[in-house]
Amino acid sequence: MKFKAVVHEAEEGGYWAEVPALPGCITEGDTWEELMANIEDAITGWLEVANQSFTSAGKTQIVEISL
């Protein structure tokens, strides 16, 4: 699965990034390498929380799809 992140230079130095496809998925890093690792962690965490918080009701079924 691929996501696009918008990377900004932080005024105080370093970088911050947001993932438009995942509302509220924002992270920062002092270096480019740290930012890239933090983006991956932020996306993984966002998806885990979203996956856990969904419940079904009635005849609705939950299926798991791997891409």
PDBQT receptor file of N, H, CA, C and O in Angstrom, charges set to zero:
ATOM      1  N   MET A   1       0.845  -1.158   0.000  1.00  0.00    +0.000 N 
ATOM      2  CA  MET A   1       0.000   0.000   0.000  1.00  0.00    +0.000 C 
ATOM      3  C   MET A   1       0.900   1.234   0.000  1.00  0.00    +0.000 C 
ATOM      4  O   MET A   1       1.910   1.273   0.703  1.00  0.00    +0.000 OA
ATOM      5  N   LYS A   2       0.534   2.224  -0.780  1.00  0.00    +0.000 N 
ATOM      6  H   LYS A   2      -0.286   2.192  -1.352  1.00  0.00    +0.000 HD
ATOM      7  CA  LYS A   2       1.329   3.446  -0.876  1.00  0.00    +0.000 C 
ATOM      8  C   LYS A   2       0.504   4.640  -0.418  1.00  0.00    +0.000 C 
ATOM      9  O   LYS A   2      -0.697   4.718  -0.675  1.00  0.00    +0.000 OA
ATOM     10  N   PHE A   3       1.166   5.566   0.262  1.00  0.00    +0.000 N 
ATOM     11  H   PHE A   3       2.141   5.503   0.471  1.00  0.00    +0.000 HD
ATOM     12  CA  PHE A   3       0.542   6.808   0.701  1.00  0.00    +0.000 C 
ATOM     13  C   PHE A   3       1.442   7.962   0.299  1.00  0.00    +0.000 C 
ATOM     14  O   PHE A   3       2.665   7.823   0.256  1.00  0.00    +0.000 OA
ATOM     15  N   LYS A   4       0.841   9.083   0.010  1.00  0.00    +0.000 N 
ATOM     16  H   LYS A   4      -0.152   9.196   0.045  1.00  0.00    +0.000 HD
ATOM     17  CA  LYS A   4       1.607  10.300  -0.268  1.00  0.00    +0.000 C 
ATOM     18  C   LYS A   4       1.607  11.157   0.982  1.00  0.00    +0.000 C 
ATOM     19  O   LYS A   4       0.581  11.307   1.645  1.00  0.00    +0.000 OA
ATOM     20  N   ALA A   5       2.763  11.718   1.298  1.00  0.00    +0.000 N 
ATOM     21  H   ALA A   5       3.597  11.597   0.759  1.00  0.00    +0.000 HD
ATOM     22  CA  ALA A   5       2.894  12.620   2.439  1.00  0.00    +0.000 C 
ATOM     23  C   ALA A   5       3.366  13.972   1.920  1.00  0.00    +0.000 C 
ATOM     24  O   ALA A   5       4.189  14.050   1.008  1.00  0.00    +0.000 OA
ATOM     25  N   VAL A   6       2.838  15.021   2.508  1.00  0.00    +0.000 N 
ATOM     26  H   VAL A   6       2.169  14.958   3.249  1.00  0.00    +0.000 HD
ATOM     27  CA  VAL A   6       3.264  16.381   2.183  1.00  0.00    +0.000 C 
ATOM     28  C   VAL A   6       4.281  16.773   3.249  1.00  0.00    +0.000 C 
ATOM     29  O   VAL A   6       3.963  16.808   4.438  1.00  0.00    +0.000 OA
ATOM     30  N   VAL A   7       5.510  17.070   2.816  1.00  0.00    +0.000 N 
ATOM     31  H   VAL A   7       5.768  17.042   1.850  1.00  0.00    +0.000 HD
ATOM     32  CA  VAL A   7       6.601  17.379   3.746  1.00  0.00    +0.000 C 
ATOM     33  C   VAL A   7       6.852  18.886   3.741  1.00  0.00    +0.000 C 
ATOM     34  O   VAL A   7       6.921  19.524   2.691  1.00  0.00    +0.000 OA
ATOM     35  N   HIS A   8       6.985  19.429   4.945  1.00  0.00    +0.000 N 
ATOM     36  H   HIS A   8       6.929  18.910   5.799  1.00  0.00    +0.000 HD
ATOM     37  CA  HIS A   8       7.235  20.856   5.121  1.00  0.00    +0.000 C 
ATOM     38  C   HIS A   8       8.520  21.038   5.924  1.00  0.00    +0.000 C 
ATOM     39  O   HIS A   8       8.836  20.222   6.790  1.00  0.00    +0.000 OA
ATOM     40  N   GLU A   9       9.253  22.100   5.639  1.00  0.00    +0.000 N 
ATOM     41  H   GLU A   9       8.996  22.763   4.936  1.00  0.00    +0.000 HD
ATOM     42  CA  GLU A   9      10.381  22.451   6.498  1.00  0.00    +0.000 C 
ATOM     43  C   GLU A   9       9.824  23.187   7.706  1.00  0.00    +0.000 C 
ATOM     44  O   GLU A   9       9.024  24.111   7.563  1.00  0.00    +0.000 OA
ATOM     45  N   ALA A  10      10.249  22.775   8.900  1.00  0.00    +0.000 N 
ATOM     46  H   ALA A  10      10.899  22.024   9.017  1.00  0.00    +0.000 HD
ATOM     47  CA  ALA A  10       9.782  23.408  10.131  1.00  0.00    +0.000 C 
ATOM     48  C   ALA A  10      10.556  24.698  10.366  1.00  0.00    +0.000 C 
ATOM     49  O   ALA A  10      11.750  24.769  10.075  1.00  0.00    +0.000 OA
ATOM     50  N   GLU A  11       9.881  25.719  10.890  1.00  0.00    +0.000 N 
ATOM     51  H   GLU A  11       8.911  25.662  11.126  1.00  0.00    +0.000 HD
ATOM     52  CA  GLU A  11      10.525  27.006  11.150  1.00  0.00    +0.000 C 
ATOM     53  C   GLU A  11      11.687  26.875  12.127  1.00  0.00    +0.000 C 
ATOM     54  O   GLU A  11      12.692  27.575  11.997  1.00  0.00    +0.000 OA
ATOM     55  N   GLU A  12      11.553  25.983  13.104  1.00  0.00    +0.000 N 
ATOM     56  H   GLU A  12      10.737  25.415  13.209  1.00  0.00    +0.000 HD
ATOM     57  CA  GLU A  12      12.581  25.803  14.123  1.00  0.00    +0.000 C 
ATOM     58  C   GLU A  12      13.670  24.815  13.691  1.00  0.00    +0.000 C 
ATOM     59  O   GLU A  12      14.569  24.498  14.470  1.00  0.00    +0.000 OA
ATOM     60  N   GLY A  13      13.585  24.338  12.464  1.00  0.00    +0.000 N 
ATOM     61  H   GLY A  13      12.855  24.595  11.831  1.00  0.00    +0.000 HD
ATOM     62  CA  GLY A  13      14.534  23.364  11.943  1.00  0.00    +0.000 C 
ATOM     63  C   GLY A  13      13.874  22.004  11.837  1.00  0.00    +0.000 C 
ATOM     64  O   GLY A  13      12.878  21.734  12.508  1.00  0.00    +0.000 OA
ATOM     65  N   GLY A  14      14.420  21.165  11.005  1.00  0.00    +0.000 N 
ATOM     66  H   GLY A  14      15.229  21.385  10.459  1.00  0.00    +0.000 HD
ATOM     67  CA  GLY A  14      13.837  19.847  10.789  1.00  0.00    +0.000 C 
ATOM     68  C   GLY A  14      12.657  19.909   9.840  1.00  0.00    +0.000 C 
ATOM     69  O   GLY A  14      12.524  20.839   9.045  1.00  0.00    +0.000 OA
ATOM     70  N   TYR A  15      11.809  18.909   9.936  1.00  0.00    +0.000 N 
ATOM     71  H   TYR A  15      11.917  18.153  10.582  1.00  0.00    +0.000 HD
ATOM     72  CA  TYR A  15      10.694  18.766   9.006  1.00  0.00    +0.000 C 
ATOM     73  C   TYR A  15       9.447  18.312   9.751  1.00  0.00    +0.000 C 
ATOM     74  O   TYR A  15       9.520  17.774  10.856  1.00  0.00    +0.000 OA
ATOM     75  N   TRP A  16       8.305  18.541   9.119  1.00  0.00    +0.000 N 
ATOM     76  H   TRP A  16       8.245  18.977   8.221  1.00  0.00    +0.000 HD
ATOM     77  CA  TRP A  16       7.067  17.935   9.579  1.00  0.00    +0.000 C 
ATOM     78  C   TRP A  16       6.299  17.494   8.345  1.00  0.00    +0.000 C 
ATOM     79  O   TRP A  16       6.471  18.053   7.261  1.00  0.00    +0.000 OA
ATOM     80  N   ALA A  17       5.451  16.488   8.516  1.00  0.00    +0.000 N 
ATOM     81  H   ALA A  17       5.311  16.034   9.396  1.00  0.00    +0.000 HD
ATOM     82  CA  ALA A  17       4.737  15.935   7.374  1.00  0.00    +0.000 C 
ATOM     83  C   ALA A  17       3.321  15.556   7.758  1.00  0.00    +0.000 C 
ATOM     84  O   ALA A  17       3.023  15.248   8.912  1.00  0.00    +0.000 OA
ATOM     85  N   GLU A  18       2.459  15.590   6.756  1.00  0.00    +0.000 N 
ATOM     86  H   GLU A  18       2.701  15.840   5.818  1.00  0.00    +0.000 HD
ATOM     87  CA  GLU A  18       1.076  15.180   6.926  1.00  0.00    +0.000 C 
ATOM     88  C   GLU A  18       0.694  14.231   5.797  1.00  0.00    +0.000 C 
ATOM     89  O   GLU A  18       1.212  14.338   4.685  1.00  0.00    +0.000 OA
ATOM     90  N   VAL A  19      -0.211  13.306   6.085  1.00  0.00    +0.000 N 
ATOM     91  H   VAL A  19      -0.631  13.219   6.988  1.00  0.00    +0.000 HD
ATOM     92  CA  VAL A  19      -0.675  12.340   5.098  1.00  0.00    +0.000 C 
ATOM     93  C   VAL A  19      -2.137  12.686   4.792  1.00  0.00    +0.000 C 
ATOM     94  O   VAL A  19      -3.025  12.334   5.568  1.00  0.00    +0.000 OA
ATOM     95  N   PRO A  20      -2.398  13.370   3.674  1.00  0.00    +0.000 N 
ATOM     96  CA  PRO A  20      -3.751  13.837   3.382  1.00  0.00    +0.000 C 
ATOM     97  C   PRO A  20      -4.822  12.748   3.356  1.00  0.00    +0.000 C 
ATOM     98  O   PRO A  20      -5.972  13.008   3.710  1.00  0.00    +0.000 OA
ATOM     99  N   ALA A  21      -4.467  11.551   2.948  1.00  0.00    +0.000 N 
ATOM    100  H   ALA A  21      -3.533  11.340   2.661  1.00  0.00    +0.000 HD
ATOM    101  CA  ALA A  21      -5.444  10.458   2.880  1.00  0.00    +0.000 C 
ATOM    102  C   ALA A  21      -5.865   9.959   4.257  1.00  0.00    +0.000 C 
ATOM    103  O   ALA A  21      -6.869   9.259   4.386  1.00  0.00    +0.000 OA
ATOM    104  N   LEU A  22      -5.092  10.321   5.295  1.00  0.00    +0.000 N 
ATOM    105  H   LEU A  22      -4.276  10.890   5.190  1.00  0.00    +0.000 HD
ATOM    106  CA  LEU A  22      -5.373   9.864   6.653  1.00  0.00    +0.000 C 
ATOM    107  C   LEU A  22      -5.514  11.094   7.556  1.00  0.00    +0.000 C 
ATOM    108  O   LEU A  22      -4.520  11.563   8.110  1.00  0.00    +0.000 OA
ATOM    109  N   PRO A  23      -6.717  11.616   7.711  1.00  0.00    +0.000 N 
ATOM    110  CA  PRO A  23      -6.912  12.844   8.487  1.00  0.00    +0.000 C 
ATOM    111  C   PRO A  23      -6.297  12.775   9.883  1.00  0.00    +0.000 C 
ATOM    112  O   PRO A  23      -6.534  11.829  10.634  1.00  0.00    +0.000 OA
ATOM    113  N   GLY A  24      -5.513  13.781  10.214  1.00  0.00    +0.000 N 
ATOM    114  H   GLY A  24      -5.320  14.550   9.604  1.00  0.00    +0.000 HD
ATOM    115  CA  GLY A  24      -4.865  13.837  11.523  1.00  0.00    +0.000 C 
ATOM    116  C   GLY A  24      -3.556  13.088  11.608  1.00  0.00    +0.000 C 
ATOM    117  O   GLY A  24      -2.924  13.071  12.665  1.00  0.00    +0.000 OA
ATOM    118  N   CYS A  25      -3.134  12.467  10.520  1.00  0.00    +0.000 N 
ATOM    119  H   CYS A  25      -3.647  12.481   9.662  1.00  0.00    +0.000 HD
ATOM    120  CA  CYS A  25      -1.863  11.720  10.512  1.00  0.00    +0.000 C 
ATOM    121  C   CYS A  25      -0.742  12.713  10.206  1.00  0.00    +0.000 C 
ATOM    122  O   CYS A  25      -0.482  13.051   9.052  1.00  0.00    +0.000 OA
ATOM    123  N   ILE A  26      -0.089  13.166  11.271  1.00  0.00    +0.000 N 
ATOM    124  H   ILE A  26      -0.300  12.891  12.209  1.00  0.00    +0.000 HD
ATOM    125  CA  ILE A  26       0.955  14.190  11.179  1.00  0.00    +0.000 C 
ATOM    126  C   ILE A  26       2.139  13.744  12.035  1.00  0.00    +0.000 C 
ATOM    127  O   ILE A  26       1.949  13.137  13.089  1.00  0.00    +0.000 OA
ATOM    128  N   THR A  27       3.352  14.041  11.589  1.00  0.00    +0.000 N 
ATOM    129  H   THR A  27       3.506  14.534  10.732  1.00  0.00    +0.000 HD
ATOM    130  CA  THR A  27       4.539  13.702  12.362  1.00  0.00    +0.000 C 
ATOM    131  C   THR A  27       5.644  14.694  12.053  1.00  0.00    +0.000 C 
ATOM    132  O   THR A  27       5.482  15.569  11.202  1.00  0.00    +0.000 OA
ATOM    133  N   GLU A  28       6.774  14.559  12.749  1.00  0.00    +0.000 N 
ATOM    134  H   GLU A  28       6.906  13.849  13.440  1.00  0.00    +0.000 HD
ATOM    135  CA  GLU A  28       7.905  15.459  12.532  1.00  0.00    +0.000 C 
ATOM    136  C   GLU A  28       9.210  14.691  12.730  1.00  0.00    +0.000 C 
ATOM    137  O   GLU A  28       9.227  13.567  13.232  1.00  0.00    +0.000 OA
ATOM    138  N   GLY A  29      10.299  15.336  12.320  1.00  0.00    +0.000 N 
ATOM    139  H   GLY A  29      10.286  16.250  11.913  1.00  0.00    +0.000 HD
ATOM    140  CA  GLY A  29      11.621  14.757  12.514  1.00  0.00    +0.000 C 
ATOM    141  C   GLY A  29      12.691  15.819  12.374  1.00  0.00    +0.000 C 
ATOM    142  O   GLY A  29      12.547  16.762  11.596  1.00  0.00    +0.000 OA
ATOM    143  N   ASP A  30      13.765  15.662  13.131  1.00  0.00    +0.000 N 
ATOM    144  H   ASP A  30      13.882  14.895  13.763  1.00  0.00    +0.000 HD
ATOM    145  CA  ASP A  30      14.874  16.616  13.062  1.00  0.00    +0.000 C 
ATOM    146  C   ASP A  30      15.680  16.459  11.779  1.00  0.00    +0.000 C 
ATOM    147  O   ASP A  30      16.256  17.424  11.276  1.00  0.00    +0.000 OA
ATOM    148  N   THR A  31      15.719  15.232  11.249  1.00  0.00    +0.000 N 
ATOM    149  H   THR A  31      15.252  14.447  11.657  1.00  0.00    +0.000 HD
ATOM    150  CA  THR A  31      16.436  14.957   9.999  1.00  0.00    +0.000 C 
ATOM    151  C   THR A  31      15.476  14.291   9.021  1.00  0.00    +0.000 C 
ATOM    152  O   THR A  31      14.402  13.826   9.403  1.00  0.00    +0.000 OA
ATOM    153  N   TRP A  32      15.879  14.252   7.756  1.00  0.00    +0.000 N 
ATOM    154  H   TRP A  32      16.751  14.629   7.445  1.00  0.00    +0.000 HD
ATOM    155  CA  TRP A  32      15.059  13.595   6.733  1.00  0.00    +0.000 C 
ATOM    156  C   TRP A  32      14.860  12.118   7.074  1.00  0.00    +0.000 C 
ATOM    157  O   TRP A  32      13.756  11.591   6.937  1.00  0.00    +0.000 OA
ATOM    158  N   GLU A  33      15.921  11.458   7.514  1.00  0.00    +0.000 N 
ATOM    159  H   GLU A  33      16.818  11.887   7.625  1.00  0.00    +0.000 HD
ATOM    160  CA  GLU A  33      15.852  10.038   7.845  1.00  0.00    +0.000 C 
ATOM    161  C   GLU A  33      14.892   9.792   9.010  1.00  0.00    +0.000 C 
ATOM    162  O   GLU A  33      14.098   8.850   8.987  1.00  0.00    +0.000 OA
ATOM    163  N   GLU A  34      14.976  10.649  10.024  1.00  0.00    +0.000 N 
ATOM    164  H   GLU A  34      15.620  11.413  10.043  1.00  0.00    +0.000 HD
ATOM    165  CA  GLU A  34      14.080  10.515  11.169  1.00  0.00    +0.000 C 
ATOM    166  C   GLU A  34      12.633  10.753  10.734  1.00  0.00    +0.000 C 
ATOM    167  O   GLU A  34      11.731  10.038  11.172  1.00  0.00    +0.000 OA
ATOM    168  N   LEU A  35      12.407  11.743   9.884  1.00  0.00    +0.000 N 
ATOM    169  H   LEU A  35      13.140  12.323   9.528  1.00  0.00    +0.000 HD
ATOM    170  CA  LEU A  35      11.063  12.026   9.386  1.00  0.00    +0.000 C 
ATOM    171  C   LEU A  35      10.499  10.827   8.636  1.00  0.00    +0.000 C 
ATOM    172  O   LEU A  35       9.344  10.456   8.844  1.00  0.00    +0.000 OA
ATOM    173  N   MET A  36      11.298  10.219   7.770  1.00  0.00    +0.000 N 
ATOM    174  H   MET A  36      12.236  10.520   7.601  1.00  0.00    +0.000 HD
ATOM    175  CA  MET A  36      10.823   9.073   6.991  1.00  0.00    +0.000 C 
ATOM    176  C   MET A  36      10.423   7.910   7.910  1.00  0.00    +0.000 C 
ATOM    177  O   MET A  36       9.399   7.265   7.683  1.00  0.00    +0.000 OA
ATOM    178  N   ALA A  37      11.216   7.646   8.928  1.00  0.00    +0.000 N 
ATOM    179  H   ALA A  37      12.048   8.169   9.112  1.00  0.00    +0.000 HD
ATOM    180  CA  ALA A  37      10.878   6.584   9.888  1.00  0.00    +0.000 C 
ATOM    181  C   ALA A  37       9.611   6.944  10.653  1.00  0.00    +0.000 C 
ATOM    182  O   ALA A  37       8.759   6.088  10.890  1.00  0.00    +0.000 OA
ATOM    183  N   ASN A  38       9.486   8.217  11.041  1.00  0.00    +0.000 N 
ATOM    184  H   ASN A  38      10.178   8.913  10.848  1.00  0.00    +0.000 HD
ATOM    185  CA  ASN A  38       8.313   8.655  11.796  1.00  0.00    +0.000 C 
ATOM    186  C   ASN A  38       7.042   8.630  10.957  1.00  0.00    +0.000 C 
ATOM    187  O   ASN A  38       5.963   8.345  11.478  1.00  0.00    +0.000 OA
ATOM    188  N   ILE A  39       7.155   8.924   9.666  1.00  0.00    +0.000 N 
ATOM    189  H   ILE A  39       8.031   9.156   9.243  1.00  0.00    +0.000 HD
ATOM    190  CA  ILE A  39       5.979   8.854   8.790  1.00  0.00    +0.000 C 
ATOM    191  C   ILE A  39       5.476   7.418   8.733  1.00  0.00    +0.000 C 
ATOM    192  O   ILE A  39       4.275   7.169   8.833  1.00  0.00    +0.000 OA
ATOM    193  N   GLU A  40       6.388   6.486   8.572  1.00  0.00    +0.000 N 
ATOM    194  H   GLU A  40       7.364   6.688   8.490  1.00  0.00    +0.000 HD
ATOM    195  CA  GLU A  40       5.987   5.072   8.521  1.00  0.00    +0.000 C 
ATOM    196  C   GLU A  40       5.298   4.662   9.825  1.00  0.00    +0.000 C 
ATOM    197  O   GLU A  40       4.262   3.998   9.800  1.00  0.00    +0.000 OA
ATOM    198  N   ASP A  41       5.869   5.056  10.951  1.00  0.00    +0.000 N 
ATOM    199  H   ASP A  41       6.711   5.596  10.971  1.00  0.00    +0.000 HD
ATOM    200  CA  ASP A  41       5.258   4.746  12.250  1.00  0.00    +0.000 C 
ATOM    201  C   ASP A  41       3.885   5.399  12.391  1.00  0.00    +0.000 C 
ATOM    202  O   ASP A  41       2.949   4.772  12.886  1.00  0.00    +0.000 OA
ATOM    203  N   ALA A  42       3.759   6.653  11.958  1.00  0.00    +0.000 N 
ATOM    204  H   ALA A  42       4.520   7.162  11.556  1.00  0.00    +0.000 HD
ATOM    205  CA  ALA A  42       2.493   7.370  12.068  1.00  0.00    +0.000 C 
ATOM    206  C   ALA A  42       1.405   6.714  11.229  1.00  0.00    +0.000 C 
ATOM    207  O   ALA A  42       0.269   6.570  11.682  1.00  0.00    +0.000 OA
ATOM    208  N   ILE A  43       1.746   6.318  10.016  1.00  0.00    +0.000 N 
ATOM    209  H   ILE A  43       2.669   6.434   9.648  1.00  0.00    +0.000 HD
ATOM    210  CA  ILE A  43       0.768   5.657   9.138  1.00  0.00    +0.000 C 
ATOM    211  C   ILE A  43       0.347   4.326   9.733  1.00  0.00    +0.000 C 
ATOM    212  O   ILE A  43      -0.844   4.017   9.785  1.00  0.00    +0.000 OA
ATOM    213  N   THR A  44       1.311   3.538  10.182  1.00  0.00    +0.000 N 
ATOM    214  H   THR A  44       2.278   3.789  10.140  1.00  0.00    +0.000 HD
ATOM    215  CA  THR A  44       0.995   2.242  10.788  1.00  0.00    +0.000 C 
ATOM    216  C   THR A  44       0.094   2.413  12.003  1.00  0.00    +0.000 C 
ATOM    217  O   THR A  44      -0.893   1.693  12.151  1.00  0.00    +0.000 OA
ATOM    218  N   GLY A  45       0.427   3.353  12.865  1.00  0.00    +0.000 N 
ATOM    219  H   GLY A  45       1.230   3.937  12.744  1.00  0.00    +0.000 HD
ATOM    220  CA  GLY A  45      -0.382   3.604  14.048  1.00  0.00    +0.000 C 
ATOM    221  C   GLY A  45      -1.783   4.080  13.703  1.00  0.00    +0.000 C 
ATOM    222  O   GLY A  45      -2.759   3.635  14.307  1.00  0.00    +0.000 OA
ATOM    223  N   TRP A  46      -1.885   4.981  12.734  1.00  0.00    +0.000 N 
ATOM    224  H   TRP A  46      -1.092   5.342  12.244  1.00  0.00    +0.000 HD
ATOM    225  CA  TRP A  46      -3.188   5.499  12.318  1.00  0.00    +0.000 C 
ATOM    226  C   TRP A  46      -4.066   4.354  11.827  1.00  0.00    +0.000 C 
ATOM    227  O   TRP A  46      -5.236   4.258  12.197  1.00  0.00    +0.000 OA
ATOM    228  N   LEU A  47      -3.492   3.478  10.983  1.00  0.00    +0.000 N 
ATOM    229  H   LEU A  47      -2.541   3.556  10.682  1.00  0.00    +0.000 HD
ATOM    230  CA  LEU A  47      -4.265   2.369  10.434  1.00  0.00    +0.000 C 
ATOM    231  C   LEU A  47      -4.671   1.375  11.517  1.00  0.00    +0.000 C 
ATOM    232  O   LEU A  47      -5.783   0.847  11.476  1.00  0.00    +0.000 OA
ATOM    233  N   GLU A  48      -3.799   1.109  12.479  1.00  0.00    +0.000 N 
ATOM    234  H   GLU A  48      -2.896   1.538  12.512  1.00  0.00    +0.000 HD
ATOM    235  CA  GLU A  48      -4.132   0.194  13.571  1.00  0.00    +0.000 C 
ATOM    236  C   GLU A  48      -5.298   0.721  14.399  1.00  0.00    +0.000 C 
ATOM    237  O   GLU A  48      -6.222  -0.025  14.723  1.00  0.00    +0.000 OA
ATOM    238  N   VAL A  49      -5.255   1.996  14.737  1.00  0.00    +0.000 N 
ATOM    239  H   VAL A  49      -4.504   2.602  14.474  1.00  0.00    +0.000 HD
ATOM    240  CA  VAL A  49      -6.338   2.602  15.524  1.00  0.00    +0.000 C 
ATOM    241  C   VAL A  49      -7.643   2.592  14.731  1.00  0.00    +0.000 C 
ATOM    242  O   VAL A  49      -8.697   2.254  15.271  1.00  0.00    +0.000 OA
ATOM    243  N   ALA A  50      -7.575   2.960  13.454  1.00  0.00    +0.000 N 
ATOM    244  H   ALA A  50      -6.719   3.235  13.015  1.00  0.00    +0.000 HD
ATOM    245  CA  ALA A  50      -8.776   2.977  12.624  1.00  0.00    +0.000 C 
ATOM    246  C   ALA A  50      -9.363   1.575  12.491  1.00  0.00    +0.000 C 
ATOM    247  O   ALA A  50     -10.583   1.410  12.502  1.00  0.00    +0.000 OA
ATOM    248  N   ASN A  51      -8.516   0.580  12.367  1.00  0.00    +0.000 N 
ATOM    249  H   ASN A  51      -7.525   0.714  12.357  1.00  0.00    +0.000 HD
ATOM    250  CA  ASN A  51      -8.957  -0.803  12.209  1.00  0.00    +0.000 C 
ATOM    251  C   ASN A  51      -9.614  -1.317  13.486  1.00  0.00    +0.000 C 
ATOM    252  O   ASN A  51     -10.590  -2.065  13.417  1.00  0.00    +0.000 OA
ATOM    253  N   GLN A  52      -9.100  -0.933  14.635  1.00  0.00    +0.000 N 
ATOM    254  H   GLN A  52      -8.307  -0.325  14.690  1.00  0.00    +0.000 HD
ATOM    255  CA  GLN A  52      -9.637  -1.386  15.916  1.00  0.00    +0.000 C 
ATOM    256  C   GLN A  52     -10.926  -0.674  16.287  1.00  0.00    +0.000 C 
ATOM    257  O   GLN A  52     -11.766  -1.247  16.981  1.00  0.00    +0.000 OA
ATOM    258  N   SER A  53     -11.097   0.547  15.847  1.00  0.00    +0.000 N 
ATOM    259  H   SER A  53     -10.414   1.013  15.284  1.00  0.00    +0.000 HD
ATOM    260  CA  SER A  53     -12.239   1.348  16.280  1.00  0.00    +0.000 C 
ATOM    261  C   SER A  53     -13.496   1.099  15.461  1.00  0.00    +0.000 C 
ATOM    262  O   SER A  53     -14.568   1.587  15.819  1.00  0.00    +0.000 OA
ATOM    263  N   PHE A  54     -13.389   0.357  14.378  1.00  0.00    +0.000 N 
ATOM    264  H   PHE A  54     -12.518  -0.039  14.087  1.00  0.00    +0.000 HD
ATOM    265  CA  PHE A  54     -14.555   0.101  13.539  1.00  0.00    +0.000 C 
ATOM    266  C   PHE A  54     -15.320  -1.103  14.056  1.00  0.00    +0.000 C 
ATOM    267  O   PHE A  54     -14.732  -2.151  14.322  1.00  0.00    +0.000 OA
ATOM    268  N   THR A  55     -16.617  -0.957  14.196  1.00  0.00    +0.000 N 
ATOM    269  H   THR A  55     -17.095  -0.105  13.980  1.00  0.00    +0.000 HD
ATOM    270  CA  THR A  55     -17.475  -2.077  14.589  1.00  0.00    +0.000 C 
ATOM    271  C   THR A  55     -18.618  -2.168  13.597  1.00  0.00    +0.000 C 
ATOM    272  O   THR A  55     -18.980  -1.178  12.961  1.00  0.00    +0.000 OA
ATOM    273  N   SER A  56     -19.176  -3.343  13.468  1.00  0.00    +0.000 N 
ATOM    274  H   SER A  56     -18.882  -4.147  13.984  1.00  0.00    +0.000 HD
ATOM    275  CA  SER A  56     -20.286  -3.523  12.540  1.00  0.00    +0.000 C 
ATOM    276  C   SER A  56     -21.580  -3.678  13.318  1.00  0.00    +0.000 C 
ATOM    277  O   SER A  56     -21.580  -4.035  14.496  1.00  0.00    +0.000 OA
ATOM    278  N   ALA A  57     -22.680  -3.404  12.637  1.00  0.00    +0.000 N 
ATOM    279  H   ALA A  57     -22.680  -3.114  11.680  1.00  0.00    +0.000 HD
ATOM    280  CA  ALA A  57     -23.993  -3.541  13.247  1.00  0.00    +0.000 C 
ATOM    281  C   ALA A  57     -24.926  -4.226  12.265  1.00  0.00    +0.000 C 
ATOM    282  O   ALA A  57     -24.785  -4.080  11.051  1.00  0.00    +0.000 OA
ATOM    283  N   GLY A  58     -25.871  -4.967  12.797  1.00  0.00    +0.000 N 
ATOM    284  H   GLY A  58     -25.986  -5.086  13.783  1.00  0.00    +0.000 HD
ATOM    285  CA  GLY A  58     -26.865  -5.609  11.946  1.00  0.00    +0.000 C 
ATOM    286  C   GLY A  58     -26.252  -6.662  11.046  1.00  0.00    +0.000 C 
ATOM    287  O   GLY A  58     -25.467  -7.500  11.489  1.00  0.00    +0.000 OA
ATOM    288  N   LYS A  59     -26.620  -6.607   9.778  1.00  0.00    +0.000 N 
ATOM    289  H   LYS A  59     -27.258  -5.926   9.419  1.00  0.00    +0.000 HD
ATOM    290  CA  LYS A  59     -26.156  -7.605   8.808  1.00  0.00    +0.000 C 
ATOM    291  C   LYS A  59     -24.850  -7.195   8.128  1.00  0.00    +0.000 C 
ATOM    292  O   LYS A  59     -24.404  -7.848   7.185  1.00  0.00    +0.000 OA
ATOM    293  N   THR A  60     -24.245  -6.118   8.607  1.00  0.00    +0.000 N 
ATOM    294  H   THR A  60     -24.607  -5.587   9.373  1.00  0.00    +0.000 HD
ATOM    295  CA  THR A  60     -22.987  -5.652   8.042  1.00  0.00    +0.000 C 
ATOM    296  C   THR A  60     -21.877  -6.650   8.369  1.00  0.00    +0.000 C 
ATOM    297  O   THR A  60     -21.813  -7.177   9.479  1.00  0.00    +0.000 OA
ATOM    298  N   GLN A  61     -21.015  -6.900   7.406  1.00  0.00    +0.000 N 
ATOM    299  H   GLN A  61     -21.067  -6.471   6.504  1.00  0.00    +0.000 HD
ATOM    300  CA  GLN A  61     -19.890  -7.805   7.611  1.00  0.00    +0.000 C 
ATOM    301  C   GLN A  61     -18.593  -7.049   7.465  1.00  0.00    +0.000 C 
ATOM    302  O   GLN A  61     -18.485  -6.122   6.662  1.00  0.00    +0.000 OA
ATOM    303  N   ILE A  62     -17.611  -7.449   8.245  1.00  0.00    +0.000 N 
ATOM    304  H   ILE A  62     -17.699  -8.202   8.897  1.00  0.00    +0.000 HD
ATOM    305  CA  ILE A  62     -16.277  -6.877   8.140  1.00  0.00    +0.000 C 
ATOM    306  C   ILE A  62     -15.396  -7.907   7.440  1.00  0.00    +0.000 C 
ATOM    307  O   ILE A  62     -15.331  -9.063   7.858  1.00  0.00    +0.000 OA
ATOM    308  N   VAL A  63     -14.723  -7.485   6.377  1.00  0.00    +0.000 N 
ATOM    309  H   VAL A  63     -14.776  -6.546   6.037  1.00  0.00    +0.000 HD
ATOM    310  CA  VAL A  63     -13.799  -8.359   5.664  1.00  0.00    +0.000 C 
ATOM    311  C   VAL A  63     -12.430  -7.689   5.662  1.00  0.00    +0.000 C 
ATOM    312  O   VAL A  63     -12.332  -6.462   5.676  1.00  0.00    +0.000 OA
ATOM    313  N   GLU A  64     -11.397  -8.485   5.644  1.00  0.00    +0.000 N 
ATOM    314  H   GLU A  64     -11.477  -9.482   5.633  1.00  0.00    +0.000 HD
ATOM    315  CA  GLU A  64     -10.026  -7.963   5.652  1.00  0.00    +0.000 C 
ATOM    316  C   GLU A  64      -9.446  -8.117   4.257  1.00  0.00    +0.000 C 
ATOM    317  O   GLU A  64      -9.490  -9.201   3.675  1.00  0.00    +0.000 OA
ATOM    318  N   ILE A  65      -8.903  -7.032   3.723  1.00  0.00    +0.000 N 
ATOM    319  H   ILE A  65      -8.867  -6.152   4.196  1.00  0.00    +0.000 HD
ATOM    320  CA  ILE A  65      -8.342  -7.015   2.372  1.00  0.00    +0.000 C 
ATOM    321  C   ILE A  65      -6.860  -6.666   2.475  1.00  0.00    +0.000 C 
ATOM    322  O   ILE A  65      -6.492  -5.687   3.124  1.00  0.00    +0.000 OA
ATOM    323  N   SER A  66      -6.014  -7.465   1.835  1.00  0.00    +0.000 N 
ATOM    324  H   SER A  66      -6.314  -8.261   1.308  1.00  0.00    +0.000 HD
ATOM    325  CA  SER A  66      -4.578  -7.178   1.800  1.00  0.00    +0.000 C 
ATOM    326  C   SER A  66      -4.221  -6.724   0.398  1.00  0.00    +0.000 C 
ATOM    327  O   SER A  66      -4.608  -7.355  -0.587  1.00  0.00    +0.000 OA
ATOM    328  N   LEU A  67      -3.486  -5.635   0.311  1.00  0.00    +0.000 N 
ATOM    329  H   LEU A  67      -3.172  -5.123   1.111  1.00  0.00    +0.000 HD
ATOM    330  CA  LEU A  67      -3.051  -5.123  -0.997  1.00  0.00    +0.000 C 
ATOM    331  C   LEU A  67      -1.571  -5.311  -1.163  1.00  0.00    +0.000 C 
ATOM    332  O   LEU A  67      -1.015  -4.944  -2.198  1.00  0.00    +0.000 OA
TER     333      LEU A  67
